[in-house]
């Protein structure tokens, strides 16, 4: 086929995002364009191909059979193009390692330990990206991500790192030092701090105290650092996560990277160091007889 007959790359990227989400609105959010722009690109692509790719059902869309097959092929082609581009860039940034992780994990777990990696591998220029946005390896110049989620992640190399547990904390001076001593006393407190995680009910169930609802009043903390600071300042009792009564989360921390990058020297160096640190961390919490 004459390459000049191919649809525009931007149209294919738009179609891939719309097909993956089966939503023009979510594709628009991902691509930072308007819903109308996505709709226009898809319509133009359908006209160029001479067949509908989506079925419009009111405000909802779903892929046709042809659209489903085309989406799979387009995504594979875009991934191949991304891999080829990455290989070219490898020669320019073989020393540079970009690691993405959540702000809380980076601040509380990676940063206190990263000095050991830097001393072991002075030849690697490390960049730590602290973000709560999910890394898209096809669009972002990132080598490794530490993801918090249920996993596994298709089309990526993913290894579980740390399970997540949650436990209550407060300042020693909270409530004049008269602190709850049992889960039942804790359940009666009116100063349970709220967060997006909504883990209180799960924690109380693990503690054997049922029918305790999530707190509904007070400040809602969306950032775990602010939640912890509120507890430190004596504003209430927080349920914080750390890497037994602890309530296990359905999510874990994962080491994630594109398959082609796993064998690279810089990613292997970071992976080996990270796994060593994880084992050292776990050993601190191993119950000895």
Secondary structure, DSSP 8 states (H G I E B T S, - for coil): --GGGS--HHHHHHHHHHHHHT-HHHHHHHHTS-HHHHHHHHHHHHHHHTS-SEEEETTEEEE-HHHHHHHHHHHHHHHHHHHHHHHHHHTT-TTEEEEEE-HHHIIIIITTTHHHHHHH-TTSEEEEEE-SS---TTTS--SEEEEEES---TTEEEEEEEEEEEEEE--TTGGGG----SHHHHHT-S-B-EETT--HHHHHHHTT--S-----SS-EE-SHHHHHHHHHTTS-BEEEEE----EEEEEEEEEEEEGGGTTSHHHHHHHHHHHHHHHHHHHHT----
